[in-house]
């Protein structure tokens, strides 16, 4: 059985288990009553900020691709929307491959080079989340009994730091000591079938060609500012949905929930992070004393805001730009087999 198929069914199993755990905690009549309390103006504003966060992602991606050439946001933003749509429809975050492929096809770029820019994009995301986590732990007064959760967050932050430091070290060595690093990687791949090395090494060569970043101060500043704006605009929907339910928690509480959500999407799950996303949001809300039914209601709406609008927007981009969803499925399947 293919690795991608195994991961898919493991994710489905985890999602179903977590959903069952949540559903046992709620009364459906109370859930519907809680959902009716939502202020639709706050919901609309939350959707608006969600799309704003995607637009700012396109802006940062533009900076990361300046070594290729200046690319119009009219090409970058649709690719971001299609990529996040694919992340919600395909397993194992294959939307990242789709996002790179869509832009490469439209702008006639090399897909590995574009994908290399997304690796750097995710590194900036990782460090942004660690800064956000540090800010939450330093400024947010967690409720009594949350000491264990704070310890888990610190452990998660430390794990992320070690992981991202390892990735950066590998990329630096790959760039500065290319032949030695590739030789070492080839040695590591020896126990595996030869076809894996035959596919991996050429891909790394193509990837290395795109592993570049602008060094102009103004561009670096643009990357840093856009990274901050991405996570502020991605967190504000949580704050607005809480307001829509009549819940007034500090903005730092929304950042706390966002950090939990970031950790949750790292866990294998069904496409769209169903189950893991809901449980993380519910856990963060329950920590502040919200009733189970209300916490689950908010978790459903928070997930829905990040799930359904981007799927509709992504499908619109696929249709309006004459792209093929079937071809994207093929790209996702190919990426999953590598």
C-alpha positions in Angstrom: 0.0 0.0 0.0 1.3 3.5 -0.9 2.6 5.7 1.9 0.2 8.5 0.9 -2.8 6.0 1.2 -1.6 4.8 4.6 -1.3 8.4 5.9 -4.7 9.2 4.4 -6.5 6.5 6.3 -4.5 7.1 9.5 -5.7 10.8 9.3 -9.3 9.7 8.7 -9.2 7.5 11.7 -7.7 10.2 14.0 -10.3 12.7 12.7 -13.2 10.4 13.3 -12.0 9.5 16.8 -11.6 13.2 17.8 -15.0 14.1 16.3 -16.7 11.3 18.3 -15.0 12.6 21.5 -16.3 16.1 20.9 -19.8 15.0 19.8 -20.2 13.1 23.1 -19.8 16.4 25.0 -22.6 18.3 23.4 -26.4 18.5 23.2 -27.4 19.2 19.6 -30.4 21.4 20.5 -28.2 23.5 22.7 -25.6 23.6 19.9 -28.2 25.0 17.4 -29.3 27.5 20.0 -25.7 28.6 20.5 -25.1 29.0 16.8 -28.3 31.2 16.4 -26.7 33.7 18.8 -23.8 34.5 16.3 -23.7 38.1 15.1 -23.5 37.7 11.3 -21.7 41.1 11.0 -18.8 39.6 13.0 -18.9 36.5 10.8 -18.7 38.6 7.6 -15.7 40.6 9.1 -14.0 37.3 10.0 -14.3 36.0 6.5 -12.9 39.3 5.2 -9.8 39.1 7.4 -9.3 35.5 6.4 -9.0 36.5 2.8 -6.8 39.4 3.8 -4.4 37.0 5.4 -4.2 35.0 2.1 -3.6 38.3 0.2 -0.7 39.2 2.6 0.7 35.7 2.0 0.7 36.5 -1.7 2.6 39.7 -0.9 5.2 37.9 1.1 5.6 35.2 -1.5 6.2 38.0 -4.1 9.2 39.1 -2.0 10.5 35.5 -1.7 10.4 35.1 -5.5 12.2 38.4 -6.4 15.3 36.3 -7.3 13.2 34.9 -10.2 11.5 38.2 -11.3 8.8 40.5 -10.1 5.6 38.5 -10.3 2.2 40.2 -10.2 -0.1 39.7 -7.3 -2.8 38.9 -9.9 -0.9 35.6 -10.4 0.3 35.0 -6.8 -3.0 35.5 -5.0 -5.1 33.0 -7.1 -2.3 30.4 -6.7 -2.4 30.9 -2.9 -6.2 30.5 -2.9 -6.0 27.3 -5.0 -3.2 26.0 -2.8 -5.2 26.4 0.4 -8.3 25.0 -1.3 -6.3 21.9 -2.2 -5.0 21.7 1.4 -8.6 21.4 2.4 -9.5 18.8 -0.2 -6.3 16.7 -0.5 -4.5 14.8 2.2 -1.0 15.4 3.7 -0.9 19.2 2.9 -0.4 18.4 -0.8 -1.9 21.9 -1.5 1.7 23.2 -1.2 2.7 21.2 -4.2 -0.4 22.4 -6.1 0.3 26.0 -5.1 3.8 25.8 -6.6 2.6 24.0 -9.7 -0.2 26.5 -10.4 2.2 29.5 -10.2 4.9 27.7 -12.2 2.4 26.8 -15.0 1.0 30.4 -15.2 4.4 32.2 -15.0 6.4 29.6 -16.9 8.8 28.9 -13.9 10.5 25.8 -12.7 8.2 24.1 -10.2 11.1 22.9 -7.9 12.4 26.5 -7.8 8.9 27.8 -6.8 8.5 25.1 -4.2 11.9 26.1 -2.7 10.4 29.5 -2.1 7.5 27.9 -0.2 10.0 26.1 2.0 11.4 29.4 3.0 7.8 30.7 3.4 7.1 28.0 5.9 10.3 28.7 7.8 9.1 32.3 8.3 5.8 30.9 9.4 7.5 28.6 11.9 9.5 31.4 13.5 6.5 33.7 13.5 4.5 31.1 15.4 7.3 30.7 17.9 7.4 34.5 18.5 3.6 34.4 18.9 3.9 31.5 21.4 6.5 33.4 23.4 4.3 36.5 23.5 1.3 34.4 24.7 3.3 32.7 27.5 4.7 36.0 28.6 1.6 38.2 28.5 -1.5 36.0 28.8 -2.6 35.0 32.3 -3.8 31.5 31.8 -6.6 30.3 34.0 -5.8 28.2 37.1 -5.2 24.6 36.3 -3.6 25.4 32.9 0.0 24.9 34.2 0.3 21.6 32.4 -1.0 23.1 29.1 1.6 25.9 29.4 4.3 23.2 29.9 3.1 21.4 26.8 3.1 24.6 24.8 6.7 25.3 25.9 7.6 21.7 25.0 5.9 22.1 21.6 7.7 25.5 21.0 11.1 23.9 21.9 10.4 21.0 19.5 9.5 23.4 16.7 12.7 25.4 17.4 14.8 22.3 17.1 13.0 21.2 14.0 13.3 24.6 12.2 16.9 25.0 13.3 17.6 21.5 11.8 15.9 22.5 8.5 17.9 25.7 8.4 21.2 23.9 9.1 20.4 21.4 6.3 19.6 24.2 3.8 22.7 26.1 4.7 24.9 23.0 4.3 23.1 22.2 1.0 23.9 25.7 -0.3 27.5 26.0 1.0 28.6 22.3 0.9 26.4 21.0 -1.9 28.4 17.9 -2.9 29.2 16.8 0.6 25.5 17.2 1.7 24.2 15.4 -1.3 26.8 12.6 -0.9 25.7 12.3 2.8 22.0 12.2 1.7 22.7 9.5 -0.9 24.4 7.4 1.8 21.3 7.8 4.1 19.1 6.6 1.2 21.1 3.5 0.5 18.9 1.2 2.7 15.8 2.2 0.6 15.0 1.1 -2.9 17.2 2.7 -5.6 14.3 4.4 -7.3 13.9 6.7 -4.3 17.4 8.0 -4.6 17.0 8.3 -8.4 14.0 10.6 -7.9 15.2 12.5 -4.8 18.7 13.6 -5.8 17.6 15.3 -9.1 14.7 17.0 -7.3 17.2 18.3 -4.7 19.3 19.7 -7.5 16.3 21.5 -9.0 15.2 22.6 -5.6 18.7 24.0 -4.8 18.5 26.2 -7.9 15.5 28.0 -6.4 16.9 28.2 -2.8 17.6 31.9 -2.9 16.3 35.0 -1.0 16.7 38.7 -1.6 19.2 40.5 0.6 18.0 44.0 0.1 17.1 45.7 3.4 13.8 47.0 2.1 12.8 43.5 0.8 13.8 41.8 4.1 11.7 44.4 5.9 8.8 43.7 3.6 9.1 40.0 4.4 9.2 40.6 8.2 6.3 43.1 8.1 4.2 40.8 6.0 4.9 37.9 8.2 3.5 39.9 11.2 0.5 41.0 9.2 -0.2 37.4 8.1 -0.6 36.1 11.6 -2.5 39.2 12.9 -5.0 39.0 10.1 -5.3 35.2 10.5 -5.9 35.5 14.2 -8.4 38.4 14.1 -11.2 36.1 12.7 -11.0 34.1 16.0 -11.4 37.3 18.0 -14.3 38.5 15.8 -16.1 35.2 16.1 -15.8 35.3 19.9 -17.3 38.8 19.8 -20.0 37.5 17.5 -21.0 35.0 20.3 -20.9 37.8 22.9 -17.6 36.6 24.4 -15.1 39.2 25.4 -11.6 37.7 25.9 -8.3 39.6 25.4 -6.8 39.5 21.9 -3.9 37.4 23.4 -6.5 34.7 24.1 -7.1 34.5 20.4 -3.4 34.2 19.7 -3.3 31.4 22.3 -6.0 29.5 20.4 -4.2 30.2 17.1 -1.0 28.6 18.5 -3.0 25.5 19.5 -4.5 25.4 16.0 -1.0 25.5 14.4 0.1 22.6 16.6 -3.1 20.7 15.7 -2.7 20.9 11.9 0.7 19.1 12.3 -1.2 16.0 13.5 -2.2 13.6 10.7 -5.9 14.1 10.0 -8.5 14.0 7.3 -8.3 16.7 4.6 -9.2 20.1 6.1 -7.8 19.1 9.5 -11.3 17.9 10.6 -11.3 16.8 14.2 -7.8 17.9 15.2 -8.7 21.6 14.4 -12.0 21.4 16.3 -10.4 19.7 19.3 -7.6 22.3 19.6 -10.0 25.2 19.3 -12.4 23.6 21.9 -9.5 22.9 24.3 -8.3 26.5 24.1 -11.8 27.9 24.7 -12.7 25.4 27.5 -9.5 26.7 29.3 -11.3 30.0 29.8 -14.3 28.4 31.4 -16.6 28.4 28.3 -19.3 25.7 28.4 -18.8 22.6 26.2 -21.6 23.4 23.8 -20.5 27.0 23.3 -16.9 25.9 22.8 -17.8 23.4 20.2 -20.1 25.9 18.5 -17.3 28.4 18.2 -14.9 25.7 17.1 -17.2 24.8 14.3 -17.6 28.4 13.1 -13.9 29.1 13.3 -13.1 26.1 11.2 -15.9 26.8 8.8 -14.6 30.4 8.2 -11.2 29.0 7.2 -12.6 26.0 5.3 -15.6 26.8 3.1 -14.9 30.3 1.8 -11.4 29.4 0.6 -12.7 26.2 -1.1 -15.3 28.3 -3.0 -12.7 31.0 -3.9 -10.2 28.3 -5.0 -12.8 26.5 -7.1 -13.7 29.9 -8.7 -10.1 30.5 -9.6 -9.8 27.0 -11.1 -12.8 27.7 -13.3 -12.1 31.3 -14.2 -8.5 30.6 -15.2 -9.2 27.5 -17.1 -7.3 25.2 -14.8 -8.0 21.6 -14.5 -9.0 20.2 -11.1 -8.3 16.7 -12.4 -4.8 17.7 -13.4 -4.3 19.0 -9.9 -5.5 15.7 -8.4 -2.9 14.0 -10.6 -0.2 16.4 -9.3 -1.2 15.8 -5.7 -1.1 12.0 -6.3 2.3 12.2 -7.9 3.6 14.4 -5.0 2.3 11.9 -2.5 4.1 9.0 -4.1 7.5 10.8 -4.0 
